Amino acid sequence: MDRDDPAYKGQAGYNRFMLAIYDPWVIGFMAPVVWRSPVHPGVARYRQHLGLAAHDRAGHSNLHERRGSPDDAPPVEKPLDGKETTPMAPAASLARLRKWMLDRVARKEVSVVQACREAGISTSRFYELRARYHAYGEAGLLPRPRPPRPDRRLSGPLTDQIVAYAIEHPTEGPRTIAAALGLARFGRWQVSHGGVYNVLRRAGLSRRATRLAAAESLSATEGGPITERALRDLRSIERAVVHIGSDTPGEQVFFDTMFVGKLKGVGKIWQYSAVDGSCSFAFAKVVAGEKSAEAAASFLAHDVAPVYAEAGIGLAEVVVDGGPEFKGAFNRRCASLGISRHQLPPRSPNLNAFVERFQGSVLHLHYRNAFRYCFYTDVRDIDADLQAWMRFYNFERPHRGYRTKGRRPAEILYAHRADLLKMKGWESDAFTPQTVRS
């Protein structure tokens, strides 16, 4: 320190004895007893200040303005002047920290062990960095660049050859394809069976069935023989969008049953459901016990047919699945009422979507609420609450399907019978579409 510096004159009064008792006297007695100030925050700020000062001395701010030790080296980058607009790269920042650590050890401010402990590295790593610095200078402190990852993807021509061979020979697996492509007539390609499998997987041809289908489609486009599989695929592609249901109320009514549950004191509960395929007007009835053809026939004769007769609409056809409840007595009742019966093929619930969707609505909007508020001991109470909800479903709830377009089912079913709506307590002009779909 320069002797003309005022700070030099200020420290002249401190001798070895004074410095030895300064910290115990100031930190141990004066600060907590006389000044009543917390000790630990002050010590922490003091150490932080020392760390920042050492950081500056290491070359982060004014390394070019001070005289360094013989072992010091110029900084990795130019000193910061506060005008930088872009953040320092992580590699350069790491190199500066490493140089600061080497400089501190070279100036004997800290030992190698202490410097390594503060930097979080081992002593062997420290000596490795120091050797790199002595050998390569500043560049030796930068992180070693990672070698570029080799491109293991197969070339485009090889990928095309694999796909073409797989479609031409759809029954051969990846090992056979890899061996065949190594022959001279196929180009002597060097590829593993794993590489062949990855190409086929990305192309959607990993399974033999998909390769056979691709071969049949290619043969059909080139005028070759069309197999039964290819014919089904072509028909499924060319088939226009088909909507189930009808355009006239009463032309098709879809029937189904739903197991509601087994209630304590009541037993098994089944719901018989029917939905008109034109206006989504629904019918439902809850019955205790096992489902039967007699109960389904009674539901048709006493709950469904009278509504159409009252509205002056003929009930032409009922659509049912192959369940036993829609055979026997149900068939005879359909014949006595002059109603055609159409049975759907097995495992095709999508063809009975009207009533399937209705039963889902009953489950989510009615039963899951009703069973949380009521404890039923009689099936007639369950059916009474269901009929009250059915009134809301048919007369109040707007249906936003592509057929109803925001209208209520009753508005469509009784479109030509406004007197019936008035008799049932509803005014025809009260039915205004809420959300009409174009």
C-alpha positions as CSV (number, residue, x, y, z in Angstrom):
1,M,0.0,0.0,0.0
2,D,1.2,3.5,-0.8
3,R,2.4,5.4,2.3
4,D,0.7,8.5,1.0
5,D,-2.6,6.7,1.1
6,P,-4.8,8.0,4.0
7,A,-5.7,4.4,4.7
8,Y,-2.1,3.7,5.5
9,K,-2.1,6.4,8.1
10,G,-5.3,5.1,9.6
11,Q,-4.0,1.6,10.1
12,A,-0.7,2.8,11.6
13,G,-2.2,2.5,15.2
14,Y,-2.9,-1.2,14.9
15,N,-0.1,-3.4,16.3
16,R,0.0,-7.2,16.7
17,F,-1.5,-7.1,20.2
18,M,-4.3,-4.8,19.0
19,L,-5.2,-7.0,16.1
20,A,-5.2,-10.1,18.3
21,I,-7.8,-8.7,20.7
22,Y,-9.8,-6.7,18.1
23,D,-12.2,-9.5,16.9
24,P,-13.0,-10.9,20.4
25,W,-13.5,-7.4,21.8
26,V,-15.7,-6.0,19.0
27,I,-17.6,-9.2,17.9
28,G,-17.7,-10.9,21.3
29,F,-18.5,-8.0,23.6
30,M,-19.2,-4.6,21.9
31,A,-21.6,-5.8,19.2
32,P,-24.0,-7.9,21.3
33,V,-23.7,-6.1,24.6
34,V,-23.1,-2.4,23.9
35,W,-24.3,-1.9,20.3
36,R,-27.0,-4.6,20.6
37,S,-26.6,-5.5,17.0
38,P,-26.8,-9.1,15.5
39,V,-23.4,-10.6,15.0
40,H,-24.0,-13.3,12.4
41,P,-25.5,-11.1,9.7
42,G,-22.6,-8.6,10.0
43,V,-20.0,-11.4,9.8
44,A,-21.8,-12.9,6.7
45,R,-21.8,-9.5,4.9
46,Y,-18.1,-9.0,5.8
47,R,-17.2,-12.4,4.4
48,Q,-19.3,-11.7,1.3
49,H,-17.4,-8.4,0.8
50,L,-14.1,-10.2,1.0
51,G,-15.3,-12.8,-1.5
52,L,-16.3,-10.1,-4.0
53,A,-13.0,-8.3,-3.5
54,A,-11.1,-11.5,-4.2
55,H,-13.4,-12.1,-7.2
56,D,-12.4,-8.7,-8.6
57,R,-8.7,-9.3,-7.9
58,A,-8.9,-12.5,-9.9
59,G,-9.5,-10.6,-13.1
60,H,-13.3,-10.3,-13.4
61,S,-13.3,-6.5,-13.3
62,N,-10.0,-4.8,-13.0
63,L,-7.3,-7.4,-13.6
64,H,-5.7,-5.2,-16.2
65,E,-5.5,-2.3,-13.8
66,R,-3.4,-4.1,-11.1
67,R,-0.1,-5.7,-11.1
68,G,-0.5,-9.4,-10.8
69,S,1.8,-12.0,-9.3
70,P,4.5,-13.6,-11.5
71,D,2.2,-16.7,-11.9
72,D,-0.8,-14.6,-12.9
73,A,-1.9,-14.7,-16.5
74,P,-4.1,-12.3,-18.4
75,P,-7.8,-13.0,-18.2
76,V,-9.6,-15.3,-20.5
77,E,-11.7,-12.4,-21.8
78,K,-11.5,-8.6,-21.7
79,P,-12.5,-6.9,-18.4
80,L,-16.2,-6.0,-18.1
81,D,-16.9,-2.3,-18.3
82,G,-20.6,-2.4,-17.6
83,K,-21.6,-1.8,-21.2
84,E,-22.1,-5.5,-22.2
85,T,-25.6,-6.3,-23.5
86,T,-25.3,-10.1,-23.9
87,P,-24.7,-12.5,-21.0
88,M,-21.4,-14.3,-20.7
89,A,-21.2,-17.7,-22.2
90,P,-21.2,-20.6,-19.7
91,A,-17.8,-21.9,-21.1
92,A,-16.1,-18.5,-20.6
93,S,-17.5,-18.0,-17.2
94,L,-16.3,-21.5,-16.1
95,A,-12.9,-20.7,-17.5
96,R,-12.7,-17.4,-15.5
97,L,-13.6,-19.2,-12.3
98,R,-11.0,-21.8,-12.9
99,K,-8.4,-19.1,-13.5
100,W,-9.4,-17.3,-10.4
101,M,-8.9,-20.5,-8.4
102,L,-5.4,-21.1,-9.9
103,D,-4.4,-17.5,-9.2
104,R,-5.5,-17.7,-5.6
105,V,-3.4,-20.8,-5.1
106,A,-0.5,-19.2,-6.9
107,R,-0.7,-16.1,-4.6
108,K,-0.9,-18.5,-1.6
109,E,-4.2,-17.0,-0.5
110,V,-5.6,-20.5,0.0
111,S,-4.2,-24.0,0.0
112,V,-4.9,-26.4,-2.8
113,V,-7.3,-28.4,-0.6
114,Q,-9.2,-25.3,0.5
115,A,-9.5,-24.1,-3.1
116,C,-10.7,-27.5,-4.3
117,R,-13.3,-27.7,-1.4
118,E,-14.7,-24.2,-2.3
119,A,-14.8,-25.1,-6.1
120,G,-16.3,-28.5,-5.4
121,I,-13.6,-30.4,-7.3
122,S,-11.0,-33.0,-6.3
123,T,-7.3,-32.2,-6.0
124,S,-6.5,-34.4,-8.9
125,R,-8.9,-32.3,-11.0
126,F,-7.1,-29.2,-9.8
127,Y,-3.7,-30.5,-10.9
128,E,-5.1,-31.5,-14.2
129,L,-6.5,-28.0,-14.8
130,R,-3.2,-26.5,-13.8
131,A,-1.3,-28.7,-16.2
132,R,-3.7,-27.8,-19.0
133,Y,-3.3,-24.1,-18.2
134,H,0.5,-24.4,-18.3
135,A,0.4,-26.3,-21.6
136,Y,-2.3,-24.5,-23.5
137,G,-2.7,-21.2,-21.7
138,E,-6.2,-19.7,-21.5
139,A,-7.7,-22.2,-23.9
140,G,-6.8,-25.0,-21.6
141,L,-9.3,-23.8,-19.0
142,L,-12.2,-23.9,-21.4
143,P,-14.4,-27.0,-21.2
144,R,-13.4,-29.6,-23.8
145,P,-15.8,-29.5,-26.7
146,R,-18.0,-32.6,-27.1
147,P,-17.4,-34.5,-30.3
148,P,-20.4,-34.4,-32.6
149,R,-22.7,-37.3,-32.4
150,P,-22.4,-39.7,-35.3
151,D,-25.4,-39.8,-37.6
152,R,-26.5,-43.4,-37.3
153,R,-29.6,-43.0,-39.5
154,L,-29.7,-45.0,-42.6
155,S,-29.4,-43.2,-45.9
156,G,-32.5,-42.4,-47.9
157,P,-31.7,-44.9,-50.8
158,L,-31.2,-47.7,-48.3
159,T,-34.5,-46.8,-46.5
160,D,-36.4,-46.9,-49.7
161,Q,-34.8,-50.2,-50.7
162,I,-35.9,-51.7,-47.3
163,V,-39.5,-50.5,-47.7
164,A,-39.7,-51.6,-51.3
165,Y,-38.3,-55.1,-50.5
166,A,-40.6,-55.5,-47.5
167,I,-43.7,-54.7,-49.6
168,E,-42.5,-57.0,-52.4
169,H,-41.8,-59.8,-50.0
170,P,-44.3,-59.1,-47.2
171,T,-43.9,-62.5,-45.4
172,E,-40.1,-62.1,-44.8
173,G,-38.8,-60.7,-41.5
174,P,-36.1,-58.2,-40.7
175,R,-33.3,-60.8,-40.6
176,T,-34.2,-62.2,-44.0
177,I,-34.5,-58.7,-45.5
178,A,-31.1,-57.7,-44.1
179,A,-29.5,-60.8,-45.5
180,A,-31.2,-60.4,-48.9
181,L,-30.1,-56.7,-49.3
182,G,-26.5,-57.8,-48.8
183,L,-26.7,-59.6,-52.2
184,A,-25.2,-58.1,-55.3
185,R,-28.5,-57.9,-57.1
186,F,-30.0,-55.7,-54.4
187,G,-27.0,-53.4,-54.1
188,R,-24.8,-55.1,-51.4
189,W,-26.2,-53.0,-48.6
190,Q,-24.7,-53.5,-45.2
191,V,-27.4,-53.1,-42.6
192,S,-28.3,-55.0,-39.4
193,H,-31.7,-56.6,-38.8
194,G,-32.3,-54.1,-36.0
195,G,-31.8,-51.2,-38.5
196,V,-34.3,-52.9,-40.9
197,Y,-36.8,-53.3,-38.1
198,N,-36.5,-49.6,-37.1
199,V,-37.2,-48.6,-40.7
200,L,-40.2,-50.9,-41.0
201,R,-41.5,-49.6,-37.6
202,R,-41.3,-46.0,-38.7
203,A,-43.0,-46.8,-41.9
204,G,-45.8,-48.7,-40.2
205,L,-44.8,-52.0,-41.6
206,S,-43.4,-53.8,-38.6
207,R,-46.1,-56.4,-38.5
208,R,-46.6,-59.0,-41.2
209,A,-50.3,-58.2,-41.5
210,T,-49.5,-54.6,-42.3
211,R,-47.0,-55.6,-45.0
212,L,-49.5,-58.0,-46.6
213,A,-52.1,-55.2,-46.6
214,A,-49.6,-52.8,-48.2
215,A,-48.7,-55.4,-50.9
216,E,-52.4,-55.9,-51.6
217,S,-53.1,-52.2,-51.9
218,L,-50.1,-51.8,-54.2
219,S,-51.3,-54.7,-56.4
220,A,-54.8,-53.2,-56.6
221,T,-53.4,-49.8,-57.7
222,E,-51.3,-51.5,-60.4
223,G,-54.2,-53.5,-61.8
224,G,-53.2,-56.8,-60.2
225,P,-55.6,-59.3,-58.5
226,I,-57.7,-57.9,-55.7
227,T,-57.9,-60.1,-52.6
228,E,-60.8,-60.2,-50.2
229,R,-58.8,-58.1,-47.6
230,A,-57.9,-55.5,-50.2
231,L,-61.5,-55.4,-51.4
232,R,-62.7,-54.7,-47.8
233,D,-60.1,-52.0,-47.4
234,L,-61.0,-50.3,-50.6
235,R,-64.7,-50.4,-49.8
236,S,-64.1,-48.9,-46.3
237,I,-62.1,-46.1,-47.9
238,E,-64.7,-45.4,-50.6
239,R,-67.7,-45.8,-48.3
240,A,-69.4,-42.5,-47.7
241,V,-70.3,-41.3,-44.2
242,V,-73.4,-43.2,-43.2
243,H,-75.6,-41.8,-40.4
244,I,-77.9,-44.2,-38.6
245,G,-81.5,-43.2,-37.7
246,S,-84.3,-42.0,-39.9
247,D,-85.8,-38.8,-41.1
248,T,-89.4,-39.3,-39.9
249,P,-90.6,-39.9,-36.3
250,G,-91.7,-43.4,-35.8
251,E,-89.8,-44.8,-38.7
252,Q,-87.1,-46.4,-36.5
253,V,-87.1,-46.8,-32.7
254,F,-84.0,-48.3,-31.1
255,F,-84.4,-50.6,-28.0
256,D,-81.9,-51.7,-25.4
257,T,-81.6,-52.6,-21.7
258,M,-79.2,-51.3,-19.0
259,F,-78.3,-52.9,-15.7
260,V,-78.8,-50.1,-13.1
261,G,-77.5,-52.0,-10.1
262,K,-78.3,-54.3,-7.2
263,L,-79.9,-52.3,-4.4
264,K,-80.2,-53.5,-0.9
265,G,-83.8,-54.4,-0.1
266,V,-84.8,-54.0,-3.7
267,G,-82.7,-56.4,-5.7
268,K,-81.5,-56.2,-9.3
269,I,-82.7,-53.2,-11.2
270,W,-82.9,-53.1,-15.0
271,Q,-83.9,-50.3,-17.2
272,Y,-85.7,-50.8,-20.6
273,S,-84.9,-48.0,-23.0
274,A,-86.2,-46.8,-26.4
275,V,-85.1,-43.8,-28.5
276,D,-86.6,-42.5,-31.7
277,G,-84.1,-42.4,-34.5
278,S,-85.4,-39.1,-35.9
279,C,-86.0,-36.8,-33.0
280,S,-84.2,-38.5,-30.1
281,F,-87.5,-38.7,-28.1
282,A,-86.7,-41.3,-25.4
283,F,-88.7,-43.8,-23.3
284,A,-87.5,-45.6,-20.2
285,K,-88.9,-47.8,-17.5
286,V,-87.3,-49.4,-14.4
287,V,-88.1,-53.0,-13.6
288,A,-87.0,-55.1,-10.6
289,G,-85.7,-58.7,-11.1
290,E,-84.1,-60.3,-14.1
291,K,-84.8,-58.9,-17.6
292,S,-87.2,-60.9,-19.7
293,A,-88.9,-60.9,-23.1
294,E,-92.3,-60.4,-21.3
295,A,-91.1,-57.2,-19.6
296,A,-89.7,-55.9,-22.9
297,A,-93.0,-56.7,-24.7
298,S,-95.0,-54.9,-21.9
299,F,-92.7,-51.9,-22.2
300,L,-93.3,-51.7,-26.0
301,A,-97.1,-52.2,-25.7
302,H,-97.8,-49.9,-22.7
303,D,-95.0,-47.3,-22.7
304,V,-93.9,-46.7,-26.3
305,A,-96.7,-47.6,-28.7
306,P,-99.4,-45.4,-26.9
307,V,-97.3,-42.3,-27.3
308,Y,-97.0,-42.7,-31.0
309,A,-100.7,-43.6,-31.3
310,E,-101.7,-40.4,-29.3
311,A,-99.6,-38.3,-31.6
312,G,-101.0,-39.9,-34.7
313,I,-97.7,-41.3,-35.8
314,G,-97.3,-44.9,-37.0
315,L,-94.6,-47.0,-35.4
316,A,-92.9,-48.7,-38.3
317,E,-89.8,-50.6,-37.1
318,V,-88.0,-51.4,-33.9
319,V,-84.2,-52.0,-33.9
320,V,-82.9,-54.4,-31.3
321,D,-79.8,-56.4,-30.5
322,G,-79.6,-60.2,-30.2
323,G,-80.4,-60.3,-26.5
324,P,-83.0,-62.9,-25.3
325,E,-85.2,-60.1,-23.9
326,F,-86.0,-59.1,-27.5
327,K,-87.1,-62.5,-28.7
328,G,-90.0,-64.8,-28.0
329,A,-92.8,-62.7,-26.4
330,F,-91.3,-59.5,-27.8
331,N,-91.4,-60.9,-31.3
332,R,-95.0,-61.9,-30.9
333,R,-96.0,-58.5,-29.5
334,C,-94.3,-56.7,-32.5
335,A,-96.2,-58.9,-34.9
336,S,-99.5,-58.3,-33.1
337,L,-98.9,-54.5,-33.3
338,G,-97.9,-54.6,-36.9
339,I,-94.3,-53.4,-36.2
340,S,-91.3,-54.7,-38.1
341,R,-88.4,-56.0,-36.0
342,H,-84.8,-55.5,-37.2
343,Q,-82.0,-57.3,-35.3
344,L,-78.5,-55.8,-35.4
345,P,-75.5,-58.0,-36.0
346,P,-73.4,-59.2,-33.0
347,R,-70.8,-57.0,-31.5
348,S,-72.0,-53.8,-33.1
349,P,-73.1,-51.4,-30.4
350,N,-72.2,-48.5,-32.8
351,L,-75.3,-49.4,-34.9
352,N,-77.4,-48.9,-31.7
353,A,-75.8,-45.6,-30.9
354,F,-79.0,-43.6,-30.3
355,V,-80.0,-45.7,-27.3
356,E,-76.5,-46.3,-26.1
357,R,-75.8,-42.6,-25.9
358,F,-79.2,-42.0,-24.1
359,Q,-78.4,-44.6,-21.5
360,G,-75.1,-42.9,-20.8
361,S,-76.9,-39.6,-20.3
362,V,-79.3,-41.3,-17.9
363,L,-76.4,-42.8,-15.9
364,H,-74.4,-39.5,-15.6
365,L,-77.2,-37.0,-15.4
366,H,-79.8,-38.8,-13.3
367,Y,-78.7,-42.0,-11.5
368,R,-75.4,-40.7,-10.2
369,N,-77.2,-37.8,-8.7
370,A,-80.3,-39.5,-7.5
371,F,-78.5,-42.3,-5.7
372,R,-76.5,-39.8,-3.7
373,Y,-79.6,-37.9,-2.4
374,C,-82.1,-40.7,-2.0
375,F,-82.2,-44.1,-0.4
376,Y,-84.6,-46.2,-2.4
377,T,-86.4,-49.1,-0.9
378,D,-89.0,-49.6,-3.6
379,V,-88.5,-49.9,-7.4
380,R,-91.6,-47.7,-7.9
381,D,-89.9,-44.8,-6.3
382,I,-86.9,-45.3,-8.6
383,D,-89.2,-45.4,-11.7
384,A,-91.2,-42.3,-10.5
385,D,-88.0,-40.2,-10.2
386,L,-86.8,-41.6,-13.6
387,Q,-90.1,-40.5,-15.3
388,A,-89.7,-37.0,-13.8
389,W,-86.3,-36.8,-15.3
390,M,-87.6,-38.1,-18.6
391,R,-90.0,-35.2,-18.7
392,F,-87.0,-32.8,-18.4
393,Y,-85.1,-34.8,-21.0
394,N,-87.8,-34.8,-23.7
395,F,-89.5,-31.4,-23.1
396,E,-86.9,-29.1,-21.6
397,R,-83.4,-30.2,-22.4
398,P,-82.1,-28.9,-25.7
399,H,-80.4,-31.5,-27.9
400,R,-77.5,-30.2,-29.9
401,G,-77.0,-33.1,-32.3
402,Y,-76.8,-32.8,-36.1
403,R,-80.5,-33.8,-36.4
404,T,-82.1,-31.9,-33.5
405,K,-79.8,-28.7,-33.8
406,G,-80.7,-27.3,-30.4
407,R,-84.4,-28.3,-30.4
408,R,-86.2,-30.4,-27.8
409,P,-87.3,-33.9,-28.8
410,A,-90.9,-33.1,-28.0
411,E,-90.8,-30.1,-30.3
412,I,-90.0,-32.4,-33.2
413,L,-92.3,-35.3,-32.2
414,Y,-95.3,-33.1,-31.7
415,A,-94.5,-30.6,-34.5
416,H,-97.9,-31.1,-36.0
417,R,-99.8,-31.4,-32.7
418,A,-99.5,-28.2,-30.8
419,D,-102.7,-29.0,-29.0
420,L,-101.0,-32.0,-27.4
421,L,-98.2,-29.8,-26.2
422,K,-100.7,-27.4,-24.7
423,M,-102.6,-30.3,-23.1
424,K,-99.4,-31.6,-21.5
425,G,-98.7,-28.1,-20.0
426,W,-96.3,-26.8,-22.6
427,E,-96.7,-24.0,-25.0
428,S,-95.5,-24.6,-28.5
429,D,-94.0,-21.1,-28.8
430,A,-91.8,-21.9,-25.7
431,F,-89.7,-24.2,-27.8
432,T,-87.0,-21.9,-29.1
433,P,-83.7,-23.4,-30.2
434,Q,-80.9,-22.4,-27.8
435,T,-77.8,-23.4,-29.8
436,V,-78.6,-24.3,-33.4
437,R,-75.9,-26.2,-35.2
438,S,-75.5,-25.5,-38.9
